[in-house]
Amino acid sequence: MKEQLEQLSLTLSHAGCGESAIEKAEMLMKAGQTADLIRYLRLCRCQRMDELHRIQKQVDCMDYLIRQTEKRLR
């Protein structure tokens, strides 16, 4: 169980989750609430995807500015 908790914590940290999210996931795992843990991990995943989409929009804006600037140079 200790090894599983360490792996969970490390993976969530690599995924960009904060300390409070990691602690909640650990608590759910320790309590044996597997279904709740899965739901919580899916929620965390959705949050990462929302962040990804937000950043993708920012990258798209930068690409637009680059294309517009290049057009002016021609």
N, C-alpha and C positions, 0 to 999 in steps of 0.2 A: 504494500500500500504506500509506503514512504517513497519508493521509487516512482510509482505512478503519480503521486502528488508533485514530486520534483519535476517530472516530465511535463505535467500539466502546466505548472507554473512557468517553466522555461519556454514552452511553446507559446503560451499566451503572451509572455513578455516579448518574444520574437514577433508576434503578430501585432504588437503595438498596444496591447491592453494595459491599462493602468493598474496600480497596486490594489485599488478597491475591487476591480473586476476580478483580478487574480484571487484575492482573498475570498470573494463570494463563490467562485468556482471551486476553490479548495474546500470551503465549508460544505458545499453541496456534495462533493465527492466523499468527504469524510462521513457525512450523514447517510451515505448510501442512496441518495436521492438522484438516481441515474437519469430518470425521465426529466426531472427539473434541470439537471446539469446540461442535458442535451438541448433543452429549450433555451437555457441561458447562453450556451455556446452559439446556438443559431442566432440569437439576438446580437451577440457580440460580432458575429460574422456580418450580419446585416448592417451594423454600424460601420464596420470596415468598408463594406461595399458602398455605403452612402458617401463615405470619405473619398473613396476611389473615384466615384462619379463626380464629386465636387472638384477634385483635383484635375480630372480629365477635362472638365469644362474650362478650367483655368489654362490648361495646356492648349486646348483648342483656340482660346482667345490669343494666346501667344503665337500660335501658328498663323492665325489670321493676320496679326500685326506684321509678322515676318513676310508673308506673301504680299501684303499691301505695300510694305516698304520696298520689297524687291521690284514690284511693278513700277514704282516711281523712279527707280534707278535705270530702267530700260529706256 
